[in-house]
C-alpha cells in the first residue's frame, strides 16, 4: 500500500504544511511556505518533461 501511496502522501503533506505556513507564519514561515509549495511544482515539471 505504501509503495503506491507513499510519494503522493509526502507531496500532499508538504503542500499542506506549505499552505498552513503561508497563512499563519512570517519570516521563516515564508521560506517554509515557498519550499512546501514549490516541491509539488518541481515534481510535476520533472515528470511532465520526461
C-alpha positions in Angstrom: 0.0 0.0 0.0 2.8 2.5 0.9 4.6 1.6 -2.3 1.7 3.1 -4.3 0.6 5.9 -2.0 3.9 6.8 -0.3 5.1 9.7 -2.6 1.7 11.2 -3.2 1.2 11.3 0.6 4.5 13.0 1.1 3.7 15.6 -1.6 0.3 16.2 -0.1 1.8 16.7 3.4 4.4 19.1 2.0 1.6 21.1 0.3 -0.5 21.2 3.4 2.5 22.4 5.6 3.3 25.0 2.9 -0.2 26.3 2.8 -0.6 26.5 6.6 2.9 28.1 7.0 2.0 30.7 4.3 -1.2 31.6 6.1 -0.1 31.8 9.7 3.7 32.3 9.8 6.0 35.2 8.9 9.8 35.3 8.2 11.0 31.7 8.4 7.4 30.6 7.7 7.6 32.3 4.3 10.6 30.2 3.4 8.8 27.0 4.6 5.8 28.0 2.5 7.9 28.5 -0.6 9.6 25.2 -0.1 6.5 23.3 0.7 4.5 24.7 -2.3 7.5 24.5 -4.6 8.2 20.8 -4.3 4.9 19.7 -6.0 5.5 22.1 -8.8 9.0 20.7 -9.3 7.8 17.2 -9.3 5.1 17.9 -11.9 7.7 19.7 -14.1 10.1 16.9 -13.8 7.5 14.2 -14.7 6.0 16.3 -17.4 9.3 16.9 -19.2 10.1 13.3 -19.4 
